[in-house]
Amino acid sequence: MKASILSYTLIQAVHNIGAALTLALALLLIGQICMSVDTKKVLWALLAVWGLQGFTGICFGLSSLYFYGAFPDIHNLAIAAMGVKIVSVAAMTFLLAFLIYKKKWDVSARNKTVFVSLSIIALVAASVLRWNS
């Protein structure tokens, strides 16, 4: 197996697991009503997973640059989808960092909705990016 394919596959696997975890952890916060959940731990986990999403996203570009000497040539729609993903990652990272910094462990329903919404938006953008690149 070529090193470039193995590298891209490993990055993709970690990226996909991270994407699933962003939504799962956000839904876990919503499910707090019927189960005992340590909000502080979930917020830290969400921050770590969203950070992982940003890191693996950067790794995609860097692996293309390393193995092929250039970033992938992708269509305008894929570029727009990537922009949506980048904004989602940045927004979630800043929101989570703010909540953790302020020690706001009692997360409002509005923030929980934002967590789930941004996760879904990032997942949909990933689909557009994948099929238009």
C-alpha angles and dihedrals in degrees: 000000000000116000091233092056093046091048094049092046093052092047090048092050093052091043092052094048089049091050091053091048093052090061096038094052092046090051089048089060090052089050091057089102092073101031140038110258127172100230093195092058093045092051091051090047091049091050091050093048094047088048088052089052091055092046095049090045089057089046090059091059095041093051091052090048092049099045101034104022093238143060115262116278102238133174124258093255090054090049090052090049090050089051090053090051092049092050091048092051092046094047094049094045092052094043093049093044089050093050091047093046091050090044091233099163094160096079115199123236088246092058091046089053090050090052092053094041095051090047091053092045090052092048093050091046088051090056092051091046093049096051097040100049 
